[in-house]
Amino acid sequence: MDNGESSYRRFLDGDDEGLRTLIDDYYDGLVLYLNTYLRDEHEAEDMAEETFVILATKKPRFGGASSFRTWLYSIAGKITASRLRKKRAVPVDIRPGTAARDLTAVEDAYIREESKRELRTALDSLRAEYRQVLWLYFFEDMAYGDIAKIMKKTLPGVDHLMRRAKAELKEEMIRRGLDHT
């Protein structure tokens, strides 16, 4: 995956394949990110699609002040926040082998999936701002500077928010009996 900027430039120059590449590269991550706001995967999909429609129709200028992904997620966040404000609901992320090995692999995969589900449930119980900062950092692998731009916060503000979000997540996991530290 390129950084998105070159695909967007190709699209702006008339190559529709550039937009298709952007959608292929960024759609899933964008849906997961927006779902941290919305808590509704179908609505998150709608918002991600709307983001790409805006790219295709309005063709906003990418200035390069941040990474392309940060810029794209910022646009998606603004669109989503706007829709939520209109709704008055703004929230303040097989190889074949022996039978025994196959069974162990299935069990391990189940445990990993169950752990992910438990973590997601714990995340969903947090305030929207906490879910968002944790999602961007841990699941989208974004730096604090990019998170600050997306969330319209200062770097110290993101640092403070991250510390509070981690502490709240840990408390929630302990409350649920999920603390594995």
N, C-alpha and C positions, 0 to 999 in steps of 0.2 A: 504494500500500500504506500503510495507517495503521500506527501503531506497534505494533499487536497488542493493546494494552491495551483499547481500546474493543471490539474483536471478542471478546476473552475475557470482558469484562463482559457483553456481549450474550448470549454463551453461558451464563454463570452465571445470567442473568436468564430463561433458558428458550428463547432463540432458537438453535436448532441451526445455523442459517446462520452464526453467529459462529464456531463451531468449524470449519466447512467453509472459511471465509475464512482462518482461522489456518493450516489445513493447506495451502491453496493458496499462501499467502504465504511460509510458512516451511519446508515439507517439503524442497524440493530443497537449500536451503542447509544445513539440519540434516543431511541425508544426507551431503553433501560434508564437513562438519565432522567428523561421527562417523567417516567413512572415514579421517580422519587418525589416529585411534586404532586402528581395527580392521584397516585394509588389506584389507577385504572389503566390497565395495559391497552385497552382498545382506544381510549381517549389519548393515551401517549402515542399510539400509532398514528392517530389522526393529526396530532400536533406535529409529529415528525414529517408526515406527508405535507402538511401545510407549510412547514419550513422549506421543504424542497420546492414546493410550488412558488413560494416567494422568491427563492433563488432563480427559478426559471422565468418568472414573469417580471419581477421588479429589478432583477439583476443588481443587487446592492454591490457597492464597491468594497473590495477587500483591500485594506490599506497596508497590511503586513505588520501592524503594530503588535500583533500577537500571533500565535500559531493559527493555522486555518481552523483546526478543530475548536480552539477556544472561541474564535469568532463565530463559527457555526453554532456552537452550543449557546453562545450569548444571544444570537438571533432567536433560536428556539425558545430560550428562557423568556425573552421579551414577549414573544407571540403567546406563549402559554400563560404568562402572568396577565397579559391583556385579556385573554379569554376568561381567566378565572375572575378578574375584576368585574367583567361584564356579568358573570354569574353571581357575583358577590360572595365568592367562596375562596378568597385568596388564602392559602396557607402561609403562615409567617415562615432514590438509586440496580474385531475379535480374532484375536489370534487364537487359532485352535491349540489346545493343549490337553493335559490330562483333566479328567473330570474334577478332581480336587482343586487344581489350580483355577479352573474355570469358576468353580463355586466360590473360591476365595476372592477372585476378581469381581464377581457379581456382588458379593457381600461388601467388599471395599467400596465399590462404586455406589452401592446403596447408602453406606455410611457417609460417604462424601456428599451425596445428594441430600441426605437427611440433615447433615450439618449445614449445608447451604440454605436449606429451607428454614431451619431454626434461626440461622443468622438473619435471613431475610425477614422473618416474622418479628424478631427483636428489633431490627432496623425500622420496620414499618410502624412500630409503636412509638418511635421517637418523634420529636418536633420536626417539621418539614425542613427547617434550616440545618438541623443536625444530620438528617438523612442525606440532604444534598451535599454537604461538605464531605461527609464520609464516603459517599458514592463517587464523587469526583476524584478524591484522593486515592482511595483503595481500588476501585473498580475501573476507573478511567485513567488511572496513573497520571494524574495531572499535578503539576507543581503548584505551590501556594500562589505564585504570581498569576497563573492562569485562573485558578479558583477565585482569586480576588477580583479579577476582571469580570468573570461570569457572574459572581454574586454581588458585584458592586460594593466591595469591602476593601479595607486597607490590609496590608500584609499582617500587621499585628492583630487586626480584627479577625482574620482567617485563622491565625495561630491560636488566639483565644477561643474562637468558636470550635476549632478542632479539638482542643483540650477538653472543653466542656462536652462535646459530642462523644468523644471516646469514653469519658467518665460515665456519662449517661448510658451509653451502650453497655459498658461493663456492668453497671448496676442492673440494667434490664436483663442481661444474660444471667446474672446471679439470681435475680428474682425468679427467673424461669428455670433455674437449675441447669443452665447451659454453660456455666463458666468452666472452660477447659484450660485455664492458665496454670 
